[in-house]
């Protein structure tokens, strides 16, 4: 009999002609029924697709790490933190401007640490956050493990010279509200950018 060989498919929520009182199926119920009836090759295909996506993601992360390592290896040995500070910045902030020498890579941030030439107590480092909330900071050596400094820039750049212009902020004191934008300050690999 031809009719008994035809598969009966009913979309979710539709009522069969012979049972007018049947409740519409929820999406979860429908998916559960379909998964039980799914051919093993469908489940295997889904598993293979997930494996391929995972492998591609791992490959892309590996390539990104290689790129980052190449950028860090080619970093300039000296970086200048230079420019004009706003008049409202703290009186001692100017002392943080100058040449910084590249040192070791910080294991927390995966970026170089820089020491001010002529004053080893002043440093520049990245606070380790890899997202958009990361900061390049110019501060005291003793504060290196923190996010405290005289100047900072919100940036996840691998190198300080990659920080976009206009991102640096200068400390102006607690009584004046903390930090003020310092659009004239830049981090660069040459003194006369």
Residue pairs with C-beta under 8 A, 6 or more apart in sequence:
10 16
12 24
12 25
12 26
12 27
12 29
12 30
13 24
13 25
14 24
15 22
15 24
16 22
25 33
35 43
68 110
68 158
71 158
71 159
72 105
72 110
72 111
72 112
72 158
72 159
75 102
75 112
75 159
76 102
76 159
76 161
76 189
77 101
77 102
78 99
78 100
78 101
78 102
78 117
78 189
79 99
79 100
79 102
79 114
79 124
79 159
79 160
79 161
79 187
79 188
79 189
80 98
80 99
80 100
80 187
80 188
80 189
80 190
80 191
80 193
81 96
81 97
81 98
81 100
81 124
81 138
81 151
81 160
81 185
81 186
81 187
82 97
82 98
82 185
82 186
82 188
82 191
82 193
83 97
83 168
83 182
83 184
83 185
83 186
84 182
84 184
84 185
85 93
85 94
85 97
85 170
85 182
85 184
85 185
86 170
86 172
86 180
86 181
86 182
86 183
86 184
88 172
88 176
88 180
89 170
89 171
89 172
89 180
89 182
90 150
90 170
90 171
90 172
90 173
92 150
93 150
93 151
93 170
93 171
93 172
95 119
95 122
95 150
96 116
96 122
96 138
96 139
96 149
96 150
96 151
97 185
98 116
98 117
98 118
98 119
99 116
99 117
99 118
99 191
100 114
100 115
100 116
100 117
100 123
100 124
100 138
100 160
101 114
101 115
101 116
101 117
102 112
102 113
102 114
103 112
103 113
103 114
103 115
104 112
104 113
105 111
105 112
105 113
106 112
106 113
106 125
106 126
106 128
108 128
108 145
109 125
109 126
109 127
109 128
109 130
109 134
110 130
111 125
111 126
111 158
111 159
112 159
113 123
113 124
113 125
113 144
114 123
114 124
114 125
114 160
115 122
115 123
115 141
116 122
116 123
116 124
120 141
121 140
121 141
121 142
122 138
122 139
122 140
122 141
123 138
123 139
123 140
123 141
123 144
124 136
124 137
124 138
124 139
124 160
124 187
125 136
125 137
125 139
125 144
126 134
126 135
126 136
126 137
127 134
127 135
127 137
127 146
127 147
128 134
129 135
129 156
130 156
131 156
132 154
132 156
133 154
134 154
134 155
134 156
135 147
135 152
135 153
135 154
135 155
136 152
136 153
136 155
136 157
136 160
136 163
136 187
137 147
137 148
137 149
137 151
137 152
138 149
138 150
138 151
138 152
139 146
139 148
139 149
139 150
139 151
140 148
140 149
143 149
149 171
150 170
150 171
151 168
151 169
151 170
151 171
151 182
151 185
152 168
152 169
152 179
153 160
153 163
153 167
153 168
153 169
153 187
154 167
155 162
155 163
155 164
155 167
157 163
157 164
160 187
161 187
161 188
161 189
163 186
163 187
165 183
165 186
166 181
166 183
168 181
168 182
168 183
168 185
168 186
168 187
169 179
169 180
169 181
169 182
170 179
170 180
170 182
170 185
171 178
171 179
172 178
172 179
172 180
186 193
